[in-house]
Amino acid sequence: MKKTLGTIVAAMVVVLFTGTFAMAEYAAAGVANFPYFQLGCLIIGGTTVINLKHKYEKIYTGEVAGVFALYTVLIALFTNPVINTIKNLVG
């Protein structure tokens, strides 16, 4: 039961972060420049993290949430709105 509950919580965290990423990118870039490739990478990465959590019992749910949060930030850094903002701040 504990293993299943941890996997469900990890899945909820992945869905929450992926949904937040999608809404933020839609608000920043709009439909024309939406980063579908990055969204696909998040979905595949989230599925991988959930499968690892389900397979290995010793991985804590907090660790899974932290890893996926950092992965989401890393993916978000390589989208056009963020890169353009960094260009404007530097130059």
Secondary structure as the mmCIF struct_conf table of DSSP 4:
data_model
#
loop_
_struct_conf.conf_type_id
_struct_conf.id
_struct_conf.beg_label_comp_id
_struct_conf.beg_label_asym_id
_struct_conf.beg_label_seq_id
_struct_conf.end_label_comp_id
_struct_conf.end_label_asym_id
_struct_conf.end_label_seq_id
HELX_RH_AL_P HELX_RH_AL_P1 LYS A 2 ALA A 29
TURN_TY1_P TURN_TY1_P1 GLY A 30 ASN A 33
HELX_RH_AL_P HELX_RH_AL_P2 TYR A 36 LYS A 55
TURN_TY1_P TURN_TY1_P2 GLU A 57 LYS A 58
BEND BEND1 ILE A 59 ILE A 59
HELX_RH_AL_P HELX_RH_AL_P3 THR A 61 LEU A 77
TURN_TY1_P TURN_TY1_P3 PHE A 78 PHE A 78
BEND BEND2 THR A 79 THR A 79
HELX_RH_AL_P HELX_RH_AL_P4 ASN A 80 VAL A 90
#
